[in-house]
Structure formats: structure tokens, C-alpha cells
């Protein structure tokens, strides 16, 4: 029996591998939670095609970026066209995935889109419209203090609605309904008396009575209807359902139907019908209208289109498709072929036969001709007057069919008689009339052998010119023989006999039938010594993981030829593991194991030297030795651990969803991350993954409280550039030596920062507004304001509120002035202020803040360095902090046996003096430091035990008095010294 042959499937996806950085971002929106979706892959940003793009896909993007629920899924380059690569298309998410890469999609870089189809997303942050037909109309609700509440309709108008629509990236305002038009809400009413100019970027920037101040009931809840992405309407001829072109007879009555696929919440639209660009009729309706043309004549001939609008024509939809109406009789035929189903295409129009020009002529156009003539499927589309030149007019040019139309005139094309062609460009068609089938002969079974085609009641062969694995893949699929193992040429399975039906076959590999590939039918430029052949993987082929903790981890085994066998670990790496996990539906690969990590399997060893790019769908699509060809033993068996189930990350016990204890969802269970090696680079990756901006601080020692089992990750080491924590170096999931007192935490930067200080918890206050950082004026700036800043940044308590540009002058805008906080607010912009951008300050008045941050444990040392002292000696204690708080004076306290005996102020360290010590000074000494009258305290220092007494030292049992066992005379008694920590010093 011949040895099975290696499958090397050359698809577009195999030209790109998932090896570089993978990240996601939204660009060209109003903030980092709206915009065009872009993927960083192989160190290059690219876009996502909108084919199949919907709210479930948007939901996953928003979740991955930490931007809350999805408000809108946009198509047609709503946020402008991107550039470079289009990485993903045909994305199909259920909406529950934690990463876009977990959704079904075409292979990376495999697309048929242009950037005019770039997908976009708007995520919901602190405002939403509910109880409408979609997320761009409904009752207005805003999020405050973690609770959704409504807006009262007092003074509510189109300016207010305009701000809501802009904030939600929902286009223009169409109406501003009052009186709970979308039903009554419940809970709090957050805003009342809203007065917007219409240009604000956020509803809370408009004048209002103050958050939570109102005199309304929910019967006055305000609503909004936004335009959203006004969808392109569809125009079609009711009698024929034609959406591109129709030929009608003089005297007919015809009806056009203009419909929108997405009506705007029962708001009436004005529909307009146009012919050759001029409006000829209009009607109002919520979703569609019918336009009537009676007793048509040649004067009605032309290009028809429609659109719809709101607000007196100021909010306009895209134009519909164009329907070209030709008034006159028309027929079609094929001439000069071998029968009436092959030949030059000719059209009868205005009582005259004419030809079709071959510009853009392809197999989809031929498919329509064959269907229209009742000649079955198209075999080939011919150009360059393949069936001879016609005469008379050339009726059609630039025909572009999808292949599904029932008539050639329904396809896109130039107007009848409009062309720049000669008859040497006449188009032709060959249709597949009669029985067609395929077989493999002279192999060892019906899934291997010479390829033969049955056509016109005769079996014939296929020439091997350009014959490759893509072509073989189609043959195997068509025969139900599984994947292709090998594509053969040079009559490997013996020479056939005439005819040779196909030559120069060019398949992409995804076709369902060989006749759907490109080729000229009946070509005879070959001899039978070039007959093509195929070997398919007929026997059952499957893959599994065994001896792991679940069916998504373990030793890799392949079922081939009805026998399970293993895979050798030569060259086995994470890219190979990635393919195994994908094939098994087990998510992403966590690790690739070698050396029979999951135990040794049994013969045979099916695969060796596997080399995957990581993007393949099946392991057999990767490069590898032929099945069964190896130089390994079972101690080399390869293994894999996949990330089974939902994988996600969250921050808990912080003040918002961008700060807190780091938790990982793995194997359907939330667990923590150990702080061994945890640093700002690791925190940077977490913040990026969650869409929370830059990292402010990386916390250890369960700063945000202890979690509960399990502890999923330990020894995480990120460079800071990774898009996901699992891309960083770390121990295997669940492998750790930690307790929950070491749980790691993170604080990310959202819309406020401190700059020009010694660290991220002190400096000049800057806030982010309209995509621009600006300062805060120090008018009325005090400790209450500083307390809010420190809380917002998770930087501990406020120590001081410096004014007069203490941390240097900023530049650009001054966003806030006259800030008046009570100290309990969660965000600086929730405090009273003059309004964003309203101020009377210069940058010489920029406000600053010094926060406590994580106050570090001080160190207590003694001078001299020994701790057994003689009566009458003078000694000094030095208490220092490794992290002074931005030149703010701290109060250092020295304690003996838990009681304070002295205190001094200094920025970073003080010296305490003990003079003429006696036995009363003996005891345990420690220190700490504090700020704000002892309300902000550091941890305790180490303890230094001081012994006061006479003592001597000697060496005994050595060869002389300078060697031997160390002994101390203390309190009238000789004793020894323990060797713990004993060294040359």
C-alpha cells in the first residue's frame, strides 16, 4: 500500500501567521471607546471588514477594551477608511467571547473587502438609550455613582437631543420626545433642567440643576430619537423584483418600492424618487413607500433611485441602488457554438440582434446567461470573440452580475448601446448542458487516482498544467473524500484516453466543485502524459488530547488509518499547539509540552517535524514529514495545554472597573494573580487589555484585599508591549507558591493624571477632555479637591494640595477653575466648577496634588551597627523611607517597646539620639512616619533590639587565642553564638 502523503494546503491564510503582537483599538471616534476597529497583528495595524458585522461582534470588542456594553455596530467605514491590511472578515461572534480572536472568522489577512467596508463600534460608557427599537433611540439614562437613572424633560429640546446623539455616536437628532414616550424608568432621576447649546460633547457638560437635584417624576422621563447610521434604502421594481435593470414594454404600469431596512423608531421619513438625478415624487412613511408610473413610454426610460430624510431634509440617508429602466422588447441567444448552449452572446433589442462587450465579462455573467437560457451551469466565460465576431450594434458593456440574477438585464451594466468596444471583444459562454460527474481511477481506492470528468456522455482527463493542492482539495471535497494529501502530475496513475476536458485549472481551494474553478473547457494543449491525479485522506482522521486534566490538555494523538498514534516533539512549539487547540475548539494555546510531559503513548508515531505558522485550521495543513515517517521514540511525545472555556480578566475591589485586584477567568472559575515579580510592565498589559489607558501603579501584598482560590498565574513577566497577560512569560496556569496575601493589583489611568512629580501619585493635576490634556486652576484649590484626585487615581490619601504651579507650569488648555469638592466625590468633574474650559487663570496658577500612594515600610538602623552596647555609650537611630512623598515633610516617630519616645519632621529620614545609655534604654525599637497630623500612616519599620550591659568576647578550642569557637561574656556568664546568617563578614 503506498505511503500516505503530506498535505501542504497553500491558502491565503497560510501566508500569514499569528506570531506577532495582537491587540485591538478604536480610532477616529470621539473617545477610546468608539471608532474604527483596528487589529495589531504581525506588528502592523489593520482593519476589520464589515461583512456580517453586527452588535454581537461589537459587544466582544467593547468587552475586550473594557468599554462596557456595545451601543452600536457600524459598517461602511462610518469612522473613515483605514489603510494598509484588512486583517479580519466574516467575523461571527455570539457576543459572549472575551476576545475578537475567539470568534469565528476567516483566516487572518484573507479577505475580499475594501476599506470602504471598514467596521466600527461605539461602546456604552455613561449614557444609554433604552426601550427603543435599537440603541440609538429610547429613554435617556445616565450612569452616576454606579447607578443608572433618568433625565427629566423640563426644558428638554432638540439641542439636548443633539448632545445625546453625539455622545452615543448615533448621528443626528431626529426628535426629542417627552412625557416618558419610551416608558417610565425607575430608580434615580439624575438630571433636570438640562440646557444644552447643542455643541457639548457630554450631557453633563450642559447646564443643569446638579446631579440628583430635580422636581420630577418618571412620567416626565426624557427620550431621544437619533438617526444612527441611516441605512441605504433599497429600490426595486415590484413586478420583477429587479434591483439593477429592467426592460419593460411601452404602455405598462410599473411600481417602484423604496424601503429602509432600519426605520427610526416610528419617526416618519420623507421618501424621494429620482430619475436621472431629478426628484419626481415624494411621500412620507415610517419605513417604505410605493411610487406608481402609469402607461410608461420612452420618456420614462432612465436611471431611477431614491433616498429618505428627516428634519426637513437636513438629515439624509445614502442613495439607494440604481434601477435602469429600458422601454422596449428584448431577447437573448448563443450563436456559433457546438449547440444552443454555447457560443457568442447576442441580445435582441429594438428588433435588432447585437453583441455583448467582454469588458468585466466573467463566469458570474455567464452563469446568468446559462440560467436564462435553461442551459444549466456555466462552464466558462469567453472573451476576445472566441466564437467569432458578430455584427451590428454592441448592446451591452461592463456587465457585472453576482451570478444569482434570473436575467442579464438585472445585472449592473452600462446603458443599452453605450460602449467603447469593437466586435473583436464580443463575449461568449459555454454552459454545462447534460450530465457532469467526476471520478478517480487507477488508485488503490475510490479516493485516489487519475482525475476524470464525465461530460457530453464521455469520460476525459484533466491536464496537470498549474495543477496543485488547491485543485486537489476541491476534488477531494467534491467526492466526499476528506482532505487532499497530494496533487500528482505527469500521469502518476497512468495515462488516460481522449478527450482532455480541463487544462490550466486554477482553484482557490474553497470551491465545492471543480467546474467552479477558473479554466478553459475542452483545451487540448496537453498530452495524456500530463494527466493530473489526486490522493485524498479517505480514512478517518481525528485528533485528541489524553492524560491531561481535561479534554483540552494532554498528549496529542492522531487517529489515522483506524489507529491512534502520537506526534513527535521535534520542532514542537506554541504555534503548533495553537493549531491543535483551534482544531479541538479549545480556545487559545497556553503551552506546548515535549518529552512525554503527559506520559508516553503507544505505537505508531504518526507525525514528526511539525511546523505550523499558527493560523492553520488543522494540524495536517502544517508542514510535517509524511505520515509514519519519523526518527523518534515515545519519550518524545508532544503535548498541549489549551485555554479551555471563557478567558477574561477583570479588576475588582477598586473604585471603578479600571482599578483593583487582578482576576482571571479560566476554566469557568475566577482566580487571582500572584505578585511575585509583579511590576508596572505587567500592569501596563492589564490596562491595555481592559481598554483602561496607561498603568498608574502596580500593587502587591493584596492591596485591594485578598481573593479566593484558585491562584491562576505566578511569576508573570511582561515587557509591557503585549496585548494580553497570557502572552507574557508566566508559570503554567495554576502552578504557584503563593497565598492570597500576595494577590496582585493594578490602577489604570483613565481621564486624570499627575505629572512632573517624582512618581505618578504626585504632581501637576491634568485632566483629559475632548482628546486633549489640560490643567486645573488653583482658585479655591484645597485638601478636599486633592482628596478626590487621590481617590480617583487610587493613590491613597491626600497629603497636600500645592498651588501656584508648584510642579511647573503646564501648557495648552486650562479645563477646570473654581473647583469645589466636598471630598467624597468619585471624580473631579463631579465637583462644582465653572464649566469645562471656563476659567480666568494662567498656567502660573496650575494646581497640584501630593498623594500618599503606597507608603513604603521605613527602615530603622542603629549607629554604631552593633546592638549590644555598654552603659554610658551614645547611640543613634536612623529612620528612613525608601520613597519620599514629593518633598512633603513627614513626621517620623521612634518607639521603644511600642511607646513613642521621640518624633521629628523631614522629607525622607531623621536621626534620633540616645545619650549616655543605661539599662533603662534596653528594649525593642521601631519607627514609622505619618502625614496630615498622623491621619496618614506608613507601615511599621523593622525592629531593632538593644541590649545594654558589660560584655567580653573570646575564641576557644582553636590552635591559639585567635581561632576557635566564639563565646560572649554577658551578665556574668559565657555563652555561644548561633551560626544562622554567620559568614565571612
N, C-alpha and C positions, 0 to 999 in steps of 0.2 A: 504493500500500500504506500503510495507516495507520501512523503513527509508534509504535514500542513505548512503553509507558507505564511509569512509575516504580513500583517495588514499595516500598510502605511497610507492612511487616508489623508490626502492633501486637500484640506478645506481652507477657506479663508481664515477660519478661527485658528488653525494651526500655525499661521504666520505671526500670531501674537500670543504672548504668554503672560500669565498672571504672575509676574515676578517682581515688578517694581512697586513703588508706593501706591496704595489705593486710598483715596479719600474722596470726599464729596463736598460741594459748596453750592450756594445760590448766589448768582451775580446779577447786577443790573436791576435789582429790586430796591425798595425803599429802605430795607434793612437786611441783616444777615439771615433773616428767616423768610425771605421772599426773593424770587428771581429765577433766572435760567439755571437749570440743573446742570452742573458740570462735575465730571469724574476725573480724578487724578490717577492715571494708570500708566505704568512704564515711564514715569517722570514727565508725563505730558497731560495737560488738561484737555478734555474733550467733552462733547455734549451728549445728550440722550435724545433719540428720535421719539416723536410723539405717537408713533404707531401703537395703538392700543393703550395709550397713556390715559389713566383715569384717577379718580380720587383715592383708590386703594394704593396705587403706586405713590401718589403724593403723600399719603399717610405714613408710608415707610420712610420717605425722605425726611419728613418733619420729625418723626421719632428718632431717626439716626442723628439728626442735627440738634436734638434736644429742644426743638422749637414748638412743642405742644402738638395738638391735633392739626390736621390739614384743613385749610379753609377752601383752597381752590387748586385744581389741576389744570394748568394752561397748556395749550398747544399752539401750533403755527407761529413759533418764535415770538410769543407775546412779550418777552423781555429782550427782544432784539436777537439777531442772528449771531451765533458764536462763530468761531473759526477753528481751523485745524481738524482733528479727528472727531468722528462721531463714534463714541465707544459702545453705546448700548442701543438696541432697538427691540421691539416686540416685548417690552417688559410687562410681565403679568404677575402682580403681587396679590396676595389675599388680603393684605392690609395689616396682618399680624406680625410680619417679619421685622427683625431688628435692623436689617441692613438691606440695601437695594440689591446687593450681590447675591442675597439668599433667594431672590425672586426668580421665577422662570424668565429667561431672556435669550436672545440669540447670542452666539459666541462674541466675546469682546472684539470690536472692530469689524464685525460682519454686519453690513447694513445696506439698505437701498434707499436712503433718505438724503435730502439736502438740508442745509442749516435753516431753511425756511420752515422746517418742521421741528425745530428745537423745542423740547419740553420745558415747562416751567412749573413753579409751585409757589403758593402763598400759604404760609403756616399761621395758625391762630396763636397769638401771644396773649393779649389782654383785652380783646374785644371780639364779639361774635354776633352774628345774626341768626336767630333761631325761629323755628316753627314756620319757616317759609318753604318754598319748593326746592331751594338749594341754599348754599352757604352765602349767597350774595343778596338775599332778601329775607326779611323777617323782623322779629322783635330785637331791638338793640340791647345787648347785655355787655357789661364790662366787668373785669376781674379786679378786685381790690381786697387786700388782706386775705388772699386765698379763697375768696367767696365771690361767686357771680351774682350780679344784681342788675336791675333795670335802670332805664333813664326816663324821667318824667317828661311829658310832651309840652309843658309850659314853655312857650316861645319857640317850640320846635319848628324848623323850616328847612328849605332846600339847601341853605348854606351848611346847616348842621349835618344833613344827609350827605352832602358832598365830602365832608371831612371823614365821615364813617366809611364811605365807599373808597376814598383814597387810602385810608389806613388799612383797609382789608384787601387792597389791590383788586378791587371789584369794579373798576372802571368808573363811569359817571353815574351821578344820582338821577334816577327817573322820578321818584316820588318820595315824600316824607310822611307816611301815614301816621295818624294819631289814634287816640282812644282805644288802645290795645287792639289795633286792627289785626295783629297776628296772635291774638290771645293774651290773656293776662299772665304775667310772670309771677314768681313767688320770692320770698326772702327780701333782701335789702333793696332799696331804691337808692342808687349811689349818686346820681346826678339829677339836678333840677335847674331850671332857668338857664339852660345852655344857650350861649350866644356866640356863634362862630362867624367869622368873616368869610369862611369858605376856603381859605388858603392854609389853615393849620394842618400839621402832619399827624396830630393826635387829638382826640376829642377832649382829653383832659387839659389840653393847652388852651382851649376856648374858655371864655369867662363862664363861671357857674357859681352856685351858692356855696360850694365846698363839698368835698366828698362825704356823702351820707346826710347832708342837710337838704330837706325837702318838705313840701306840704302836700304831697300827692298820695293817691292810692294806685294800685296796679291797673285800675280801669283807665289810667292815663299813660300807660306804657307806650313809649315812642317806637316807631318802626321805620324801616328804610327799604326801598327797592333800588338796587344798583343795576347797572347794565350788565355787569360781569363781562365775560368775553362774548360779545354778541356773535352768535354763530352765523356762519354763511348760510343764507337761505337756499333752498332747492327750488328750481323752476322746472316744471315738466309739463308735457302735453298730455292731458288726461286721456285722450282716446288711444294713444300709443305708448304712454309712459316714457316717451323719448325725452332724454335729458341733454342731448347734444345736437341732434339734427333730425329733421323730419321732412319728408316730401308729401305735400297734401295736394288734393285736386281742387281746381277752381270751383267755387260755389259751396265748398264745405263750411260747416260751422265748427270751430275749434275752441277749446277751453284751456287756458294756462292756469296751473295751480302753483302759487308761491307760498312756501311753508318755511317756518323756522323750527329747527329741531329742539329749541330750548326757549319756550315762552318765558317772559319775565314776570312771574308771579301775578298773573291775571291782569297785567297792565296792557291796555290797548296800544298796539303798534300801528303806525301808518305804513301800509304796503304800497309800493310803487312799481308799475310795469313800464319797461322801457323798450323801444325798438330803435336799433342803431344809435343808442345813447340818449334818445329823447323820451321824456316821460309822456305816456299816452293815457294813463289811468292810475287812480289811487283809491284804496279802501282801507278802513280801519277794522282790525280784529286782534284778538289776543295772540293767535298762533298761525293763521293762514287765511288766504282769500283766493277766490276764483275769478279770473278775468275772462270775459267772453269776446271772441272775434267771430262775427256773423258774416256769412256769404263771402268768404275770402276770395281775393283776386291777386293778380301780380303785384298790386300796390301794397299788399300785406307781406310780401317777401322781405326777409331781413333777419337781423340778429336780435333776439329777444333776451332780456334779463330783468331781474327785479332786485329790490332791496327793501328794508323796512327801517323805520326811525322812531325816535321818541323825542319829547320835549321840543316840539315844533321844528323838527328836522335838525336839531343840534347834536343829537346822539344817533349815529347812523351805523347800520350793520355793514359788513362787507357785501360786495356784489355777489349775486348768485352765479351759478353756471350760466353759460350762454346756450340758447336753443336756436339754431339756424333753421328758419322755415323757408323751404323751396316750394313754390307753387307750380306743379306740372307733373306729368306721368314719368315713371322710371322703372327699369328692369335691369337684370344682371345676367351674364353668361361667361363661360370659359371657352376659348377657341384655340385651335392649332395644337391641342394636346392629344394624348392617345385615346381619350374618351371625354365624355362631357363633364368629367370631374377633374380635369387637369387642363391647363392652358393659360393663355393671356386673358386677363380680367377685362371685360368690357361692360359699359353701362349704357342703357338706352334712356336718353333724356331728351325731351323736346323732339321726339320722333327721330332721334339720330343716335346711332351707336358711336361711343367714344371710349378711350382707354383710361387707365389709372396710372399716374406717375409713381415711380418706385421710391421717391424721397420718403424716408422713415418707414418704408414697407417692411413688415416683419411677420413672424409666424402668428402673432395675435391677430393681425389684419386678415391673414389667410384663414385663420380659424373661423372668423365671422363669415367670410365668403363661402367656405365649405358648409357651414351650418345653414346659411341662407339658401343654398342650392340643394340641401338634403344629401350632401355627399360625405357625411361622417366627419372625422377629424382631419385637420390639416397635417400633411406630411412635411411640406416645405413651402417656403415663400421665395419666389424668384424675382430677380431684378435684371436690368440691362437687356430687356427684350428677349429673355431666354426662349420664349415661344414665338419669336419673330415680331417685327414691328407692325403695329396697327396703323390705321389711317384716320383721317377726320379729326374731330376735336379730342382734346385731353380733358375729361370732365373733372377728375378728382386729383388732388395733390396733398402731400403732408397728412395722409390718413394715419390716425393714431387710435387704435382700438385697444380696449382692455382684454378682448377675447371673449367677453361674455355677451356682447350685443347680438341681437337677432337679425340686424340688418346693417349693411355697411354705412348707410346714411345716418345711423345713430352714433357713429364714431366721430371723434373730433377730426376736422379737416378744413382745408381752405374752401371758400365759397365755390360753387359749381363753375367750372371754366376758368378759374383763377390759378395760374401755374407759371413756372419758368422752365418747363421741361420740353424735351423732344421725344419722339417715339422710340428712340434708342434706349429710353428709360422706362418703357412700358413694363408694368408689374404683372407677375404671373403666379399661379398657385397649382400645387399638386395636392389633391385630397386623398385620404385613405379610404378608398371605396372597396367594400368587401371585407373578408376575414383577415385578421392580422394576429399572429402569435409569435412566441419566441421559445427557443429550447437550447439546451446544452447537450452536445453529443460527443462520444468517444472519450468521456471521462470515466472515473470509477464509480460515479453515481449521477443522479439527475441534477445535481448541484455543482457539477464541474464538467468542463469540456469546451468544445468549439461552439461559438455563438452562431446560431442560425435563426433566420427570420422567415416566417411563412407569409407571403404576400402574393396576391394575384394567383392563388392556387399553386404556388411553387415555393419550395424551401430554397433559401440562398444564404450566403455568409456575410460577415462584416469584415471590412478591411482594417488592418491594425494601425493605419496612419493616425497618429495622435491618440491611440488607444491607451488609456491609463486607469488608475484606481478609481477615479471619479466615475468613469463609464462602467467599470466592473461593479461598482457599488449599486448603480441603478439596475443593472441586470439581475444581481442577487436579490434586490428588493422586489423587483417585478415578479421573480419566480418564487418568492417566499422562502428564500434560502439563507436568510440572515445576512451577516456582514460579508463583504468581499475580503478574501485573503490574498488574492494575487490576480493581476491582469497580465495575460500572456499574449505574445505576438509570435510572428514567424511560424504560423501553423503548428504550434506546440502540440496540439491534439490531432494532427493530421490535416491534410488538405481536403477541403470540401469540393463541390462541383458548382457550376454556374446555376443561377446568377450570383453576383456580389451586390447585395442590395444597398449596404451603407458603407460610406467612407468618410474620413475626417470627422468622426463623431466627437462632439465636444459637450460633455455634461458637466454640470456643477457638482453633481453627486447627490442632490436633494430631489431630483425628479422621480416621479412614480413610474414612468415608462420611458423606454429608450427613444420612442418617437417624439417625446417632448424635448429632447436634447437638440442641439443645432447639428445639422448635417445635410448634404445634398443627397436626394434619394436616387438610387439606381446608378451611382457613379461606378465607372469601370476602369479607373486608373490603376488598379491593383491586379495582382495575380493571386491565385489561391495559396501560394507560398507565404502570403501575408495575412492569412485568416486569423482573426482575433479569438482569444479564449479567456475563460474565467474559472477560478476556483472560489467557491463560497464556503463560509463556515456553516456547514449544514447541521452538524451535531449540536447538542445542547451546550450552550456556553453561558456560564454564570459566574458569579463571584460572591465570596462571603468572608466574614471575619470570625475567627474562632478563638476560644480560650481567653477572651477578654472579659471585661466586667459587664459588657452588654453587646448587642449585635452591631454596634458601631465602634468596636475596638477589638483588636486581636490579630492573630496570624492571618495573612492574606492567603486565600485559597481560591483556585480557579477550577471550575467544572468544564472539562473538555474531553470529548470522546467518551462520555459517560463515566468519567473518573475524576475525582477531586485530586488536585495536586497543588504544590506550593509555588512561591515566587522567590527567586534568589535575591539577596540584598546587594549584589554588585550594582553600584551607582544609585542605590535606592535613596531617595531624598523626599523633601516635603512636597515638591511638585508632583511626584508620583503618588504620594499619599493623598494629595488634593483630588486627583482624578478618581481614586478608589472611593473616597468619601462622597464625591459628587455622584458617582455611578450607583452607590448604595442609598442615596437620598439621606445621607447622614450629616449634611451641612459641611462646614469647613474642616480642614485637617488641623489637628492640634500638634501632632508629632508623627515622625516616621521612624520606625524602630528596625534595628538589624540584629544579627547574632541570635536569632531564635528567641527574642525577648519574650514571646508568648508561648514558648515551648517548641520542640521540634515536631514537624509534621511527618507524614509518610510519603513514599514514592507515589507518583512521579513528581519531579520538579518541572513545571510546565514553562515558566518564563525566566529569562535571565537578561541582564544588561538593559533593564527597562529605563528609558529616558523620555520623560514627559515634559512638556512645556508647562503643564498645569491647567491648560484651558480645554483639554480634550474631554469628551463625554464618556469614553470607555477606555479602559486600560489597554485594550488591543489596538487602539488608534495610536498609541505611543510607539516610538522606536523600540524594538527589542529583538533578541535572537529568535529564530524560528521556534515554534512550539516544541518543547522537549530538548532543545539544544542548549546545554549548559555545562559549566565546569564547577559545580557547587555541591555541597552536602547540606543536610537539613539543619546543621548548626548555623547555616547562613540564611535561614528562612526569614523573610521580611514581614514586618507588622505595621499596623497603623492604629492611631487613636484619632477618632473624629469628634468634632464638637457636636454631640448629639442633642437634638432638641433646640429650644429657643435660646439664643445667646444675646444677652443685652447687658447694659451697665447702667447704674444709677447712683446718685448721691443722696444719702438720707441723713436726717437729723441736723441739717444745716438750715439756714434761714430761707433758702429758696432751692430750686432744683439744680442750681449751679454751684452748690457748696454742700459738703457733708462727708459722711463715711462712704468710701468706695465699696459698692457691692456689685457682684457679677451674678447674672442668671445663667446657670449651666445645669444641664440635666434636670430641668424643671425645678430647680431649687436655688434660691438666692444665698450667696455666701460672700465672705469678705476677702480682703487682700491684706497680706502681712506687710508690715512696714520695713522689713529687712531690705536695706538698700534703697528705700523709697525716697525720691528726691523730686526736684522741680521739673526735670525732664519727663518723669513718669506722669506727674500731674498735668504737664502740657498735653500729653497724648489723651488723657481722660477728658480734659476740657475741649480739645478739638473734636473728639468723638461725639461729645454731647452737644456740640454747637454752642458752647458757652464761652467762646472767645479764648483769651490767653489765660494761663495759670497765674494766680496771685501767690499762692503758697501751697506747699506740700506738707501735710500734717501727719504726725506719728503718735504712738502711745495712746490710741483710741481717743483722740482729741474730740471727736463727735460721739463719744460713747461706744461701748462695746457691742458688737453684733453678736449673732448666734451662729452655731455651726451650720454649714462647713466653712473652712477657710480654703478658698479655691486656689489662690495664687500666692507665691512667695518668691523672693529674690527677683523681683521684676527689675529689668534693666533696659530702659528705653533711651534712644538717642534724642528723643523729643520730636522727631520728624514723622514717626509712624502715625497711621490713621486709626489704628485700633490697638488696644492694650495687648491683645493676643498676638500681635505681630512683633512685640518686644520679646527679648530673651527672658525666660522665666522657668521655674521648675514645672514639671508636669502638673496638670490640674489635680488638686487635692493633696499634693506632696508638699509638706511644710514641717517646720519645727517651731511653730508659734502658738501663742494663746491670743485670745481676743483683746487682751490688754495692749496688743501691738497692731490693732486694726488701723489701716492707712486711711487718710482723708485728704480732701482737696478743696480749695477755694478758687473759683474761676472768676475772671474779670468780665463783667457784663457791660455796664454803661457808666462806671465811675472808676477813677484811679487816683493814686497819689504818686507824684513824680518829683524827681530831684532830691529825694531823701536818701538815707543810707540803705533803705530796703523798701519793699512795696507797701509797708504799713505806716509810712510817714512821708510827708512831702506836700507839695502844692496840690490842691484839690482840682481835678479836671473831670468834666462830665462829657459824655458823648451825646450829641444831638444832631439830627439831620446828617449823620455820617461824618461829623466834624467834632474834634475835641476842643473844648473851651474851658475857661477858668470860672471861678466863683468870686464875686466881690466880697470884701471883708466887712461891709456895713452890717452892724448888728451881729457879727460872727461871734459865737460863744461856744462853751463846752457842750451845750445841748445839741448844737449843729454838728460839732465834732463827734459826739456820741453816735449820731445817726450814720455818719460816714463810716466810722469804725465798725458798726454793726453791719452795714451793707457790704463791707469788704471782708467780713469775718476776721477782723484784725483785733479782736479783743475789745478792751475798754479804751476810752479816750483819755489821754494823758495831758494834752494841751491843744489849744486852738490858736496857733500863731497867726498874726495879721501882718499887713504891710509887706507882702511879698517876701516873707521870711525864707522861703525856699526858692527865691529868684522869681523874676517876672516871666509870666507866660507870654504867649503870642496868639494872634487870631481873636476869636470871639470871646466875650465875657457872657456866659449863658445865664448866670443867676446873680441876683442882687437882692438885698433886704431879706435874706433867708431867716425865717423864724421857726425853729423846730421846738417841739415840746421835749424831745429826746426819745420818744417812744416810736417814732415813725420807722418804717422799714426801708424807706427810700428817700433820698434828699429832695427829690422833686415833689414828694407828697407834703413837704412842709410849706408853709405860706411863703410866697416870694412875689416879686413884681411881675413875673411872667417871663417865660424863656426868651432871652435876648434883650429884655428891657433892663437898662442899667444907667447909672451916671458915674461910672468908675473908669479908672485907668488901671493898667496892669501893675502899677505900684501898690495897688490895694488887693492883690490876689491873696485869697485865704489859704491857709494851710492847716494840717492836722498831724498830730503825733498820736499814734495808737500803740497800745501795749504789745500787740502781736502775741506770739507765743513767748512769754517771758522765760528766758533760759535759766537753768539752775546755776546759781553762783558757785564759785569755788572759794573755799576757806583754806588758807595756808598759814604756816607759822614761821617766823624768823626769830632765831635760827631754826634750822629744819628739823632738829630733834624734838621729841615731845616729852622726854623725861628731863626736868630742869631742877636745878639746885635752888634752895631758898636764897633769896636776895638777888636772883637774876632779874634782868629786864627782858621781856619778850614782846614781839609784835605779831598781831594777826592781820592778814591781808584778805579782804573780801572783795571779789571782782566778778563782774558779769561778762560773759563772752560776747554779748550782743547789746551794747548800749542803745538806748532809745533816742536816736537822733538828737544828741546833745541836751536832752532833757535831764535835769537833776533828779537822781533817785535818792531816797532815804535808805541808807544801809544800817542794819541793826545787827549787833553782836549779842549772842545769847550764851549763857552758861547754864547747863542743866535745865534748859527750857525757859529761863527767865532773862529778859532783856537787861543788859548791863551798860550798853552804850549805843549811840547812834550818830551818824554823820551823813552829810549830803555830798554827792558827787555824781558826775555823769556815768562813770564806769567802774570805779573801785575806790575803797578807802582803807586806811591803816589804823587799827586800834592798838593802843599801847598799854601793856600791863607792866607796872614798875614795882621792883622790889617784891617779887612774888613770894608767897608763903604757902603753907599747906591749905589755907583758905581758898587759894586760886585753883586748886586741883579740881578737875571735873571735865565734862563733855561740852565742847564749844561748837557753835554753829552760827550761821548768819542767813539773812535774806535781805531783799531790797524791795521798796514799795514806791508807789506814786499816789498822788491825789489823797494826801492825808491818810495813808495806809488803807485806802479802799481798793487799790490795785496791787496785789502782792505777787512776788515771784515764788517759785518753789523754794524749799529749804535747801541749804548747801549740804555738802558732806559734813561729817562730824570729825572734830579733832580732839582726841583725849589727851589731856595734860596731866602728867604725874609730877609731883613736887617732892623731892627727897634726896638724901645723900646716896650716891651710888658709885661703885668701882667696877672695873672690868678686868678679866684675866683670861688667858688661854691655858688649858690644862691637858695633860696626857699626850702632848706633842713631843718632838725631839728636843725642843728648847722653849723658852718663855715667849717666843714669837710664833708658835704654831700650836694648834690643839683645839679642843672644844671650847666654845665661847661660854663664859659664865659671867653673870652680873651679880654684884652685891647690892642688895636693896632692902631697906627696912631691917638691917641686921642679919640678912640671910642671903647665901649664894644660891642662884638659880640659872637655868639654861635658857637658850634662845631657840625657838622653833624654826625649822628650815622653810616654812611657807614663804615663797617670794624671795628666798635667800639667793643672792647672786654675787657677781664679782664686785659690784658697787658696794 
